[in-house]
């Protein structure tokens, strides 16, 4: 059985995290600034750690470190900012 996607994202958790990060202007600007000088291979995790979001959650209760997150998609989201 094929996994169901949510609004083009791998799952609900990944969609909600991306939505929260991209829809808050200050967070969006922080991601763009971070990516302008980023040289690593795992931008999502590094951004979350650098900004102290390891134990934070979205308003819907999804952790920014949730094991269900599709890290490949979130890394690509960050890479597309620059």
C-alpha positions in Angstrom: 0.0 0.0 0.0 1.3 3.4 -0.9 1.7 6.0 1.9 -0.7 8.9 1.7 0.8 12.3 1.3 -0.5 15.6 2.8 -0.5 18.7 0.6 2.5 17.3 -1.3 4.5 16.4 1.8 5.4 12.9 2.9 3.1 13.0 6.0 1.2 15.4 8.3 4.1 16.0 10.7 6.4 17.1 7.9 3.7 19.3 6.3 2.9 21.0 9.6 6.6 21.6 10.5 7.3 23.1 7.0 4.1 25.2 7.2 5.1 26.6 10.6 8.6 27.4 9.6 7.7 29.0 6.3 4.6 31.0 7.4 6.2 32.9 10.3 8.2 35.8 8.8 10.9 35.9 11.4 11.5 32.2 11.1 11.5 32.4 7.4 14.1 35.2 7.4 16.2 33.2 9.9 16.2 30.2 7.6 17.2 32.3 4.6 20.1 33.9 6.6 21.1 30.5 7.9 21.2 29.0 4.4 23.2 31.9 2.8 26.3 30.7 4.7 25.5 27.0 5.3 28.0 24.5 4.1 26.8 21.3 5.8 24.8 18.3 4.6 21.9 18.3 7.0 20.5 21.9 7.0 17.2 21.1 8.7 18.6 19.4 11.8 21.4 22.0 12.0 19.0 24.9 11.8 16.7 23.4 14.4 19.6 22.9 16.8 21.1 26.3 16.2 17.8 28.0 16.9 17.0 26.0 20.0 14.0 24.3 18.5 15.1 20.7 19.4 12.3 20.4 22.0 9.9 22.9 20.6 6.6 22.0 19.0 4.3 23.5 16.4 1.0 25.0 17.6 -0.6 21.6 16.6 1.7 19.7 18.9 4.2 18.3 16.4 7.8 18.3 17.6 10.4 19.9 15.4 12.4 16.7 16.2 9.6 14.3 15.6 11.0 10.9 14.3 8.1 10.8 11.7 9.5 13.9 9.9 10.8 13.4 6.4 14.2 15.0 6.7 15.0 14.8 3.0 12.0 16.9 2.2 12.8 19.4 5.0 16.4 19.6 3.9 15.3 20.3 0.3 12.9 23.0 1.5 15.8 24.8 3.2 18.0 24.4 0.1 15.4 25.9 -2.1 15.5 29.2 -0.1 18.7 30.3 -1.8 
